Amino acid sequence: MDAAQPGIRCARPNKWRSSLLTRRKWLALAVSAPLAASKDWDQPGFPNWSDSFVERILTDSPWAQQLNPRFDLSSTVGGSRGPGALTEIYLTIRWSSALPIRQAVALERWGKDGLDKPEAMEWLGRREKDYVMEIFGFNVTAVPKGAKWLEEQLTRSASISGKGRRRQPSTVRVPEHGMHLSAELRFPRSESEFTPDEDSVRFTAEAGAIKIDLRFKLKEMVYGGKLEL
């Protein structure tokens, strides 16, 4: 990928196949996004998913959305009061505690033939005590103050909300990872859980001039007869 071209690289160890979303692929998926609403996300049955289906689950599905925020880079860098350069980044925000996302990640990491490995079985069988949101696609040009700054910004600003309930993250983790950064945000579950009868759950966050505001439609997130978040 051209160094000047924005894109997404998941922060995974090198032994796992990284999920890469270039600008061209991001635009292609954005054009095809209306197809997502009509897709039966239970089919074809796991683990018999094609590579393209795995990619759609992880980047363009009821549990994963793309966002292309444009912003004045000088407001993120700070220290400049003059006109800055308008720039953009390509983000993917996904509900990583949801079972279909975990299944897609398992196929990406271990492949169909490796799902009987102990680590794969543990991954697929775990029940996260938190809602886990991940954001991929921050690059060092857009976030020049680094991982710690991004972590602090998301801790302060991020929330999930719906039907009068608003939750802030209990933890935010932004590991150092070369030219691209990813963020993992954990929101505590409670007795007052979201239900498919509600319209949507809203995820918002800010990092300097970068603003994220997305709604995930809860009825579309029912998988195997159960709401998966």
C-alpha positions as a Markdown table, in Angstrom:
| # | Residue | x | y | z |
|---|---|---|---|---|
| 1 | Met | 0.0 | 0.0 | 0.0 |
| 2 | Asp | 1.3 | 3.4 | -0.9 |
| 3 | Ala | 2.6 | 5.1 | 2.3 |
| 4 | Ala | 0.5 | 8.2 | 1.5 |
| 5 | Gln | -2.7 | 6.3 | 1.1 |
| 6 | Pro | -4.9 | 5.9 | 4.2 |
| 7 | Gly | -6.1 | 2.5 | 5.2 |
| 8 | Ile | -6.9 | 0.1 | 8.0 |
| 9 | Arg | -4.6 | -2.5 | 9.5 |
| 10 | Cys | -5.8 | -4.4 | 12.5 |
| 11 | Ala | -3.4 | -4.5 | 15.4 |
| 12 | Arg | -2.8 | -8.2 | 15.4 |
| 13 | Pro | 0.5 | -10.1 | 15.8 |
| 14 | Asn | 2.2 | -10.9 | 12.5 |
| 15 | Lys | 1.4 | -14.6 | 12.8 |
| 16 | Trp | -2.3 | -13.7 | 12.2 |
| 17 | Arg | -3.5 | -12.5 | 8.9 |
| 18 | Ser | -4.0 | -8.7 | 9.2 |
| 19 | Ser | -7.3 | -7.2 | 8.1 |
| 20 | Leu | -6.4 | -4.5 | 5.6 |
| 21 | Leu | -9.0 | -2.0 | 4.2 |
| 22 | Thr | -7.5 | 0.3 | 1.5 |
| 23 | Arg | -9.3 | 3.4 | 0.3 |
| 24 | Arg | -10.3 | 1.7 | -2.9 |
| 25 | Lys | -11.9 | -1.3 | -1.0 |
| 26 | Trp | -13.5 | 1.1 | 1.5 |
| 27 | Leu | -15.2 | 2.9 | -1.3 |
| 28 | Ala | -16.3 | -0.3 | -3.0 |
| 29 | Leu | -17.9 | -1.5 | 0.2 |
| 30 | Ala | -19.5 | 1.8 | 0.8 |
| 31 | Val | -21.2 | 1.6 | -2.6 |
| 32 | Ser | -22.5 | -1.9 | -1.8 |
| 33 | Ala | -23.6 | -1.1 | 1.8 |
| 34 | Pro | -27.4 | -1.2 | 1.0 |
| 35 | Leu | -27.0 | -5.0 | 0.3 |
| 36 | Ala | -26.2 | -5.5 | 4.0 |
| 37 | Ala | -29.8 | -4.9 | 5.1 |
| 38 | Ser | -31.1 | -7.8 | 3.0 |
| 39 | Lys | -28.3 | -10.3 | 3.8 |
| 40 | Asp | -29.1 | -13.4 | 5.9 |
| 41 | Trp | -26.2 | -13.2 | 8.2 |
| 42 | Asp | -26.8 | -16.7 | 9.5 |
| 43 | Gln | -26.0 | -18.1 | 6.1 |
| 44 | Pro | -23.9 | -19.7 | 4.8 |
| 45 | Gly | -23.4 | -21.5 | 8.1 |
| 46 | Phe | -20.3 | -21.1 | 10.1 |
| 47 | Pro | -17.6 | -22.3 | 9.7 |
| 48 | Asn | -18.2 | -22.7 | 5.9 |
| 49 | Trp | -17.7 | -19.0 | 5.3 |
| 50 | Ser | -15.8 | -17.7 | 2.3 |
| 51 | Asp | -13.0 | -15.2 | 2.7 |
| 52 | Ser | -15.2 | -12.5 | 1.2 |
| 53 | Phe | -18.0 | -13.2 | 3.6 |
| 54 | Val | -15.6 | -13.1 | 6.6 |
| 55 | Glu | -14.4 | -9.7 | 5.3 |
| 56 | Arg | -18.0 | -8.4 | 5.0 |
| 57 | Ile | -18.8 | -9.6 | 8.6 |
| 58 | Leu | -15.7 | -7.7 | 9.9 |
| 59 | Thr | -16.2 | -4.5 | 7.9 |
| 60 | Asp | -19.7 | -4.1 | 6.6 |
| 61 | Ser | -22.4 | -5.9 | 8.6 |
| 62 | Pro | -24.9 | -5.2 | 11.3 |
| 63 | Trp | -21.9 | -5.5 | 13.8 |
| 64 | Ala | -19.4 | -3.4 | 11.8 |
| 65 | Gln | -19.7 | -0.1 | 10.2 |
| 66 | Gln | -17.3 | 2.2 | 8.2 |
| 67 | Leu | -16.8 | 5.9 | 8.8 |
| 68 | Asn | -14.9 | 8.4 | 6.7 |
| 69 | Pro | -14.5 | 11.5 | 9.0 |
| 70 | Arg | -13.0 | 14.6 | 7.4 |
| 71 | Phe | -11.4 | 17.2 | 9.7 |
| 72 | Asp | -8.9 | 20.0 | 10.0 |
| 73 | Leu | -5.6 | 18.4 | 10.8 |
| 74 | Ser | -4.4 | 21.5 | 12.6 |
| 75 | Ser | -7.1 | 21.1 | 15.3 |
| 76 | Thr | -5.9 | 17.6 | 16.1 |
| 77 | Val | -2.2 | 18.5 | 16.0 |
| 78 | Gly | -2.7 | 21.6 | 18.1 |
| 79 | Gly | -0.7 | 24.7 | 18.4 |
| 80 | Ser | -1.8 | 26.3 | 15.1 |
| 81 | Arg | -4.4 | 29.0 | 14.9 |
| 82 | Gly | -4.1 | 29.5 | 11.1 |
| 83 | Pro | -6.1 | 27.5 | 8.5 |
| 84 | Gly | -5.0 | 23.9 | 8.4 |
| 85 | Ala | -5.1 | 21.1 | 5.9 |
| 86 | Leu | -8.4 | 19.2 | 5.5 |
| 87 | Thr | -7.8 | 15.5 | 5.7 |
| 88 | Glu | -9.7 | 12.3 | 6.1 |
| 89 | Ile | -9.3 | 8.8 | 7.5 |
| 90 | Tyr | -11.0 | 5.5 | 6.9 |
| 91 | Leu | -12.3 | 3.9 | 10.1 |
| 92 | Thr | -14.0 | 0.6 | 10.8 |
| 93 | Ile | -15.9 | 0.4 | 14.1 |
| 94 | Arg | -17.1 | -3.1 | 15.2 |
| 95 | Trp | -18.9 | -4.8 | 18.0 |
| 96 | Ser | -16.2 | -7.3 | 18.8 |
| 97 | Ser | -17.9 | -9.1 | 21.6 |
| 98 | Ala | -20.7 | -10.3 | 19.3 |
| 99 | Leu | -20.5 | -14.0 | 18.3 |
| 100 | Pro | -20.5 | -13.5 | 14.5 |
| 101 | Ile | -17.5 | -11.1 | 14.8 |
| 102 | Arg | -15.7 | -13.6 | 17.0 |
| 103 | Gln | -16.4 | -16.4 | 14.5 |
| 104 | Ala | -15.1 | -14.3 | 11.6 |
| 105 | Val | -11.9 | -13.4 | 13.6 |
| 106 | Ala | -11.4 | -17.1 | 14.5 |
| 107 | Leu | -11.5 | -18.0 | 10.8 |
| 108 | Glu | -9.1 | -15.2 | 10.0 |
| 109 | Arg | -6.7 | -16.2 | 12.7 |
| 110 | Trp | -6.8 | -20.0 | 12.7 |
| 111 | Gly | -8.6 | -20.9 | 9.5 |
| 112 | Lys | -11.3 | -23.6 | 9.3 |
| 113 | Asp | -8.9 | -26.4 | 10.0 |
| 114 | Gly | -7.5 | -24.7 | 13.1 |
| 115 | Leu | -10.8 | -24.2 | 15.0 |
| 116 | Asp | -10.2 | -27.3 | 17.2 |
| 117 | Lys | -7.1 | -25.7 | 18.7 |
| 118 | Pro | -7.5 | -24.9 | 22.4 |
| 119 | Glu | -7.0 | -21.2 | 21.9 |
| 120 | Ala | -9.6 | -21.1 | 19.1 |
| 121 | Met | -12.1 | -23.1 | 21.1 |
| 122 | Glu | -11.6 | -20.8 | 24.1 |
| 123 | Trp | -12.0 | -17.7 | 21.9 |
| 124 | Leu | -15.3 | -19.0 | 20.4 |
| 125 | Gly | -16.7 | -20.2 | 23.7 |
| 126 | Arg | -16.0 | -17.2 | 25.8 |
| 127 | Arg | -18.8 | -15.0 | 27.1 |
| 128 | Glu | -17.4 | -11.5 | 27.4 |
| 129 | Lys | -18.5 | -9.8 | 30.7 |
| 130 | Asp | -18.3 | -6.5 | 28.8 |
| 131 | Tyr | -19.5 | -5.1 | 25.6 |
| 132 | Val | -16.3 | -4.7 | 23.5 |
| 133 | Met | -16.1 | -2.1 | 20.7 |
| 134 | Glu | -13.0 | -1.8 | 18.5 |
| 135 | Ile | -12.0 | 1.0 | 16.2 |
| 136 | Phe | -9.4 | 0.4 | 13.4 |
| 137 | Gly | -7.8 | 2.9 | 11.0 |
| 138 | Phe | -6.2 | 5.7 | 13.1 |
| 139 | Asn | -2.9 | 6.6 | 11.5 |
| 140 | Val | -0.1 | 8.6 | 13.0 |
| 141 | Thr | -0.6 | 11.5 | 10.6 |
| 142 | Ala | -4.1 | 12.0 | 12.0 |
| 143 | Val | -3.1 | 11.2 | 15.5 |
| 144 | Pro | 0.4 | 12.7 | 15.9 |
| 145 | Lys | 0.2 | 12.9 | 19.7 |
| 146 | Gly | 0.3 | 9.1 | 19.8 |
| 147 | Ala | -1.4 | 6.2 | 21.4 |
| 148 | Lys | -1.6 | 7.5 | 25.0 |
| 149 | Trp | -3.3 | 10.7 | 23.8 |
| 150 | Leu | -5.8 | 8.8 | 21.7 |
| 151 | Glu | -6.5 | 6.5 | 24.7 |
| 152 | Glu | -7.2 | 9.5 | 27.0 |
| 153 | Gln | -9.4 | 11.1 | 24.4 |
| 154 | Leu | -11.6 | 8.0 | 23.9 |
| 155 | Thr | -11.8 | 7.3 | 27.7 |
| 156 | Arg | -13.1 | 10.8 | 28.2 |
| 157 | Ser | -15.6 | 11.0 | 25.3 |
| 158 | Ala | -16.8 | 7.5 | 24.2 |
| 159 | Ser | -20.2 | 6.2 | 25.1 |
| 160 | Ile | -22.9 | 3.7 | 24.1 |
| 161 | Ser | -26.5 | 4.8 | 24.6 |
| 162 | Gly | -30.1 | 3.8 | 24.0 |
| 163 | Lys | -33.5 | 4.3 | 25.6 |
| 164 | Gly | -32.3 | 6.7 | 28.2 |
| 165 | Arg | -29.2 | 4.6 | 29.1 |
| 166 | Arg | -25.7 | 5.9 | 28.6 |
| 167 | Arg | -22.6 | 3.9 | 29.4 |
| 168 | Gln | -19.0 | 5.1 | 29.3 |
| 169 | Pro | -16.1 | 2.7 | 28.9 |
| 170 | Ser | -14.6 | 1.0 | 31.9 |
| 171 | Thr | -11.3 | 0.6 | 30.1 |
| 172 | Val | -9.8 | 1.8 | 26.8 |
| 173 | Arg | -6.6 | 0.3 | 25.3 |
| 174 | Val | -4.7 | 1.7 | 22.4 |
| 175 | Pro | -1.5 | -0.4 | 21.8 |
| 176 | Glu | 1.5 | 1.1 | 20.0 |
| 177 | His | 1.5 | -0.4 | 16.5 |
| 178 | Gly | 3.7 | 1.2 | 13.9 |
| 179 | Met | 2.0 | 3.6 | 11.5 |
| 180 | His | -1.6 | 2.6 | 12.5 |
| 181 | Leu | -3.4 | 2.5 | 15.8 |
| 182 | Ser | -6.4 | 0.5 | 16.9 |
| 183 | Ala | -8.5 | 1.0 | 20.0 |
| 184 | Glu | -10.4 | -1.5 | 22.2 |
| 185 | Leu | -13.1 | 0.0 | 24.4 |
| 186 | Arg | -14.9 | -2.1 | 27.1 |
| 187 | Phe | -18.3 | -1.1 | 28.4 |
| 188 | Pro | -19.8 | -2.9 | 31.4 |
| 189 | Arg | -22.9 | -5.0 | 30.9 |
| 190 | Ser | -25.7 | -4.6 | 33.4 |
| 191 | Glu | -29.1 | -6.0 | 34.4 |
| 192 | Ser | -30.6 | -3.4 | 32.1 |
| 193 | Glu | -29.5 | -4.8 | 28.8 |
| 194 | Phe | -30.4 | -3.7 | 25.3 |
| 195 | Thr | -33.1 | -5.7 | 23.5 |
| 196 | Pro | -34.1 | -6.3 | 19.9 |
| 197 | Asp | -37.4 | -4.3 | 20.6 |
| 198 | Glu | -35.3 | -1.2 | 20.8 |
| 199 | Asp | -34.6 | 0.7 | 17.7 |
| 200 | Ser | -30.8 | 1.1 | 17.9 |
| 201 | Val | -27.8 | 1.6 | 20.1 |
| 202 | Arg | -25.6 | 4.7 | 19.5 |
| 203 | Phe | -21.9 | 4.8 | 19.7 |
| 204 | Thr | -20.1 | 8.2 | 19.9 |
| 205 | Ala | -16.5 | 9.2 | 20.6 |
| 206 | Glu | -14.2 | 12.1 | 19.8 |
| 207 | Ala | -10.4 | 12.4 | 19.5 |
| 208 | Gly | -9.5 | 16.0 | 18.9 |
| 209 | Ala | -11.3 | 17.0 | 15.7 |
| 210 | Ile | -12.1 | 13.4 | 14.8 |
| 211 | Lys | -15.8 | 12.7 | 15.6 |
| 212 | Ile | -17.5 | 9.3 | 15.6 |
| 213 | Asp | -21.3 | 9.0 | 15.7 |
| 214 | Leu | -22.9 | 5.7 | 14.6 |
| 215 | Arg | -26.1 | 3.8 | 15.2 |
| 216 | Phe | -26.3 | 0.1 | 15.2 |
| 217 | Lys | -29.7 | -1.3 | 14.5 |
| 218 | Leu | -30.5 | -3.9 | 17.1 |
| 219 | Lys | -33.1 | -5.9 | 15.2 |
| 220 | Glu | -30.5 | -6.6 | 12.5 |
| 221 | Met | -28.0 | -7.8 | 15.2 |
| 222 | Val | -30.1 | -10.9 | 16.1 |
| 223 | Tyr | -28.0 | -13.9 | 15.1 |
| 224 | Gly | -29.0 | -17.5 | 15.7 |
| 225 | Gly | -32.2 | -16.3 | 17.3 |
| 226 | Lys | -30.3 | -14.2 | 19.9 |
| 227 | Leu | -29.3 | -10.5 | 20.1 |
| 228 | Glu | -25.5 | -10.6 | 19.7 |
| 229 | Leu | -23.7 | -7.6 | 21.1 |
